[in-house]
């Protein structure tokens, strides 16, 4: 390749690069305009085209993450923000990325992760008031979450203790009922044994009063009999002396 051809080739590369840069810049600008008009899906398309033209273009990836975030696809947005970190040329840009990562974690209810991201952002840009506010909010939410969790654990423990106490009271009541039943059964068995040990009255046995009456009757009969015998004896004697 001669010197003229080299110059022409260099000019061609420069023009191609300039045209490509202008094309990417145009796509990014169109995407930003659509983003500001809340046309987030259209903005996403243009930012993706910018990445296709230059896969390492920081602005395209950063803005793509924002457009996806606005559409509520937080996990996808998080991936784009993370992919943008190695491409960020300035600490201020990295701070903005960590700020957005923190916001994405907040939306996903990952408070601990969001706090870590906000702290990284403040290391790079300590004067960012919005990041400070978001960090304060995340810390407060974390404290509320821990308090609610502790209150729930306390309530669960109280409910468990109440259930155990109710069960103990029920067990004690059943035990007392069983003891009362056992005592009744023991008393009944005792009474039955005592009844069994008592001498049974024979059908031929007579009461004391009845025996006395019989005895008195026998005495009366004997007295009557003796009287009759004396009378008979007297009569006989009188007859024999009739001489």
Secondary structure, DSSP 8 states (H G I E B T S, - for coil): --HHHHHHHHHHHHHHHHHHHHHHHHHHHHHHHHHHTT-HHHHHHHHHHHHHH-TT-HHHHHHHHHHHHHTT-HHHHHHHHHHHHTT--SHHHHHHHHHHHHHHHHHTT-HHHHHHHHHHHHHH-TT-HHHHHHHHHHHHHHHHHHHHHHHHHHHHHHHHHHHHHHHHHHHHHHHHHHHHHHHHHHHHHHHHHHHHHS----TT---HHHHHHHHHHHHHHHHHHHHHHHHHHHHHHHHHT--
